């Protein structure tokens, strides 16, 4: 049954690789997240600010470099525009000049941990490889050795990003997995290890984007953001925003 908040049509999961079907079922991921619509979700670009010798681009500049069927569309976020997923941007002069980009560049005051994951929330990512004879989902994404070590790798990436983050700065941990083990589980473990210098911060999203509530099994993680195709009409995405204290956080205990 589909969620009442959207008009998503559930996909017949038999069209997916068997290994991926088993992984989805064993991980408790909601089946309504797998829809033909997930293959046509928009991608986004952001206009970079002006710098010496590099004027700020405009929407008109961007559209002048795109084919008529792929024109950028304004979103609710300032300077952020959506494009059809099939639109190539790496060859655009604006992209090569650094005048548009998809995410903010990481710095010691703002670190993005775009963690390696099983990609189960991004079927369009996996679909790119399904017709390749030298590739299969089980050996590449869902190999038992990889599944056994993926959460350790994610936690280590988070720890490394935190180590390089300056006090007072913010870190965003993100994956395109829908499994709790790779998302809430990693953040919960990290916060338990860092009670004095790490705090979870709200993430501001346009009100039109519908979040999936965080499981009651993680009562302290309500500020995390979980976006699922059946609700948000995006690909699967999880992210959490953490702040590093300027001075250690004191408690009453």
C-alpha positions in Angstrom: 0.0 0.0 0.0 1.3 3.4 -0.9 1.7 6.2 1.6 -1.2 8.6 1.7 1.1 11.6 1.4 2.2 10.8 -2.1 1.2 9.2 -5.4 4.2 6.9 -5.7 3.5 3.6 -7.6 5.3 0.7 -6.0 7.6 -1.2 -8.3 7.5 -4.9 -8.9 10.7 -5.7 -7.1 11.2 -8.8 -9.1 12.7 -6.5 -11.7 15.6 -5.8 -9.4 18.6 -8.1 -8.9 17.8 -11.0 -6.5 20.7 -10.1 -4.2 19.3 -6.6 -3.9 15.8 -7.9 -3.3 17.1 -10.1 -0.4 19.1 -7.2 1.1 16.1 -4.9 1.0 13.9 -7.5 2.7 16.4 -8.4 5.3 17.2 -4.8 6.1 13.5 -3.9 6.8 13.5 -1.1 4.1 10.0 -0.2 3.0 9.2 -1.7 -0.4 7.2 1.4 -1.5 10.6 3.2 -1.9 11.3 1.4 -5.1 9.3 2.9 -8.0 9.9 3.5 -11.7 9.8 7.2 -10.8 13.0 6.9 -8.8 14.9 6.6 -12.2 13.8 10.1 -13.2 14.4 12.1 -10.0 15.9 15.5 -10.7 19.5 16.4 -9.9 20.5 19.8 -8.5 23.1 22.5 -9.1 24.0 25.5 -7.1 25.4 28.9 -8.4 28.7 29.6 -6.8 29.3 33.1 -5.3 31.3 35.7 -7.2 35.0 35.8 -6.6 37.8 38.0 -7.9 38.1 37.4 -11.7 35.1 35.0 -11.6 31.7 36.7 -11.8 28.6 35.1 -10.3 26.6 33.1 -12.8 22.9 33.6 -13.3 20.1 31.3 -14.2 20.2 32.7 -17.7 23.9 31.9 -18.0 23.2 28.3 -16.9 20.3 27.8 -19.3 22.2 29.2 -22.2 24.6 26.2 -21.9 21.9 23.6 -21.6 19.8 21.9 -24.4 16.2 23.2 -24.6 14.8 20.0 -23.1 17.1 20.3 -20.0 16.6 23.8 -18.8 17.2 24.5 -15.1 14.2 25.1 -12.9 14.1 27.3 -9.8 13.6 25.6 -6.4 12.6 26.9 -3.0 16.3 27.2 -2.1 18.2 30.3 -3.1 20.6 29.8 -6.1 19.7 26.1 -6.3 18.2 24.8 -9.5 16.9 21.4 -10.6 17.8 19.6 -13.8 16.7 16.4 -15.4 18.8 13.5 -14.1 20.1 12.7 -17.5 21.6 16.1 -18.0 25.4 16.1 -18.2 27.1 19.1 -16.4 30.7 18.1 -16.3 31.3 19.5 -19.8 29.6 22.8 -19.2 31.9 25.8 -19.2 30.3 27.1 -16.0 31.1 23.8 -14.2 34.6 23.7 -15.5 35.1 27.3 -14.4 33.9 26.5 -10.9 30.9 28.8 -11.2 28.3 26.1 -10.5 28.5 23.1 -8.2 26.4 20.6 -6.4 27.5 20.7 -2.8 29.5 23.2 -0.7 33.2 22.4 -0.7 34.4 20.9 2.6 36.6 23.0 4.9 37.9 22.8 8.4 34.8 24.7 9.5 32.3 22.7 7.4 33.0 19.1 6.7 30.9 16.8 4.5 31.2 13.1 5.1 29.6 11.6 2.1 30.1 8.1 3.3 30.5 5.0 1.2 27.4 2.9 1.5 25.4 0.1 -0.1 23.5 2.5 -2.4 20.2 0.8 -1.7 18.4 4.1 -1.6 19.6 5.1 -5.0 18.3 2.5 -7.5 19.2 4.8 -10.4 22.8 4.6 -9.3 22.8 0.8 -9.4 20.7 0.7 -12.6 23.6 2.3 -14.5 25.6 -0.9 -14.1 22.9 -3.6 -14.6 23.7 -4.2 -18.3 27.4 -4.5 -17.8 28.7 -8.1 -18.2 31.7 -7.5 -15.9 29.5 -6.3 -13.0 26.9 -7.6 -10.7 25.2 -6.1 -7.7 26.0 -9.0 -5.4 29.8 -8.9 -6.0 30.1 -5.1 -6.1 27.7 -3.6 -3.6 26.4 -6.5 -1.5 29.4 -8.8 -1.2 29.3 -10.4 2.3 32.8 -9.0 3.1 31.7 -5.5 2.2 28.5 -5.7 4.2 30.4 -7.0 7.2 32.8 -4.0 7.1 30.7 -1.1 5.7 29.5 0.3 9.1 33.0 0.3 10.5 34.2 2.1 7.4 31.4 4.7 7.8 32.1 5.2 11.4 35.9 5.6 10.7 35.1 8.2 8.0 32.9 10.1 10.5 35.7 10.0 13.1 38.3 11.2 10.6 36.1 14.1 9.5 35.5 15.0 13.1 39.2 15.0 13.8 39.8 17.5 11.0 36.8 19.7 12.0 37.7 22.9 13.8 35.9 23.6 17.2 32.7 25.6 16.4 32.4 24.0 13.0 29.7 21.8 11.5 29.9 18.3 10.0 27.3 16.7 7.9 27.2 12.9 7.7 25.2 11.5 4.7 24.5 8.3 2.8 22.2 7.2 0.1 21.3 4.0 2.1 17.9 3.5 3.8 19.2 1.0 6.3 19.3 2.1 10.0 22.6 0.3 10.6 24.4 2.6 8.1 22.6 5.8 9.3 21.1 6.1 12.8 23.3 3.4 14.1 26.5 5.1 13.1 25.3 8.5 14.4 24.0 7.0 17.7 27.3 5.2 18.3 29.3 8.4 17.5 27.3 10.6 19.9 27.7 8.1 22.7 31.5 8.3 22.2 31.5 12.1 22.0 29.1 13.4 24.8 31.2 16.4 25.6 32.1 17.9 22.2 29.4 16.8 19.7 25.7 17.9 19.5 23.1 17.1 16.9 21.7 20.2 15.1 18.4 20.8 13.2 18.5 20.6 9.4 16.4 23.3 7.7 14.4 22.0 4.7 11.6 23.6 2.6 8.3 22.6 4.2 7.2 20.9 1.0 9.8 18.2 1.5 8.3 15.4 3.6 10.6 13.6 6.0 10.2 10.1 7.1 10.2 10.1 11.0 13.2 8.6 12.7 12.5 5.3 14.4 11.5 5.3 18.0 14.5 3.0 18.6 16.6 6.1 18.3 14.8 8.7 20.6 17.7 11.1 20.7 18.1 11.4 16.9 14.9 13.3 15.9 17.0 16.0 14.3 18.4 13.6 11.7 16.8 13.7 8.3 15.6 10.6 6.5 14.2 11.1 3.0 12.5 8.2 1.3 11.1 8.1 -2.2 7.6 7.1 -1.0 7.3 10.3 1.0 9.8 12.9 -0.3 9.8 12.1 -4.0 13.6 12.1 -3.9 16.1 9.2 -4.0 16.8 7.7 -0.7 18.9 9.9 1.5 19.9 10.2 5.2 21.9 13.0 6.7 22.8 14.3 10.2 24.3 17.7 11.1 26.7 17.8 14.0 28.3 20.8 15.7 31.7 20.6 17.4 31.7 22.5 20.7 34.1 25.4 21.2 34.6 24.2 24.7 33.7 20.7 26.1 30.0 20.4 26.9 29.4 20.0 30.7 26.6 17.9 32.1 25.0 17.6 35.5 26.0 14.0 35.9 
